[in-house]
């Protein structure tokens, strides 16, 4: 059974930091591209940041220089360090594991991040 479990969300003031974690089980983690998406109220889910199985990073422009993604293939975790948070970062953050080769696409249940002004 595949599971992606996010943790680390919460309420923080603007300018603060949070660290999200995603623990994966039931997948051959190292071959998956991992990413974080977010969905704000009334908006579509959007891509935030990703790290491929080969270690290639991809960040959406609005978080460059503030967010950092990392992965640990031994622990099967992917982390998102979020600094200098802004109210517009408020959203539910979702962990994603994707492998085009395996035709697989998995999502976590999401964790709420709220940034107060």
PyMOL commands that set and color helices and strands:
alter all, ss='L'
color gray80, all
select helices_A, chain A and resi 29-31+61-63+87-89
alter helices_A, ss='H'
color red, helices_A
select strands_A, chain A and resi 3-7+10-13+18-25+33-39+46-51+57-59+67-72+77-82+91-99+104-107+111-116
alter strands_A, ss='S'
color yellow, strands_A
deselect
rebuild
show_as cartoon
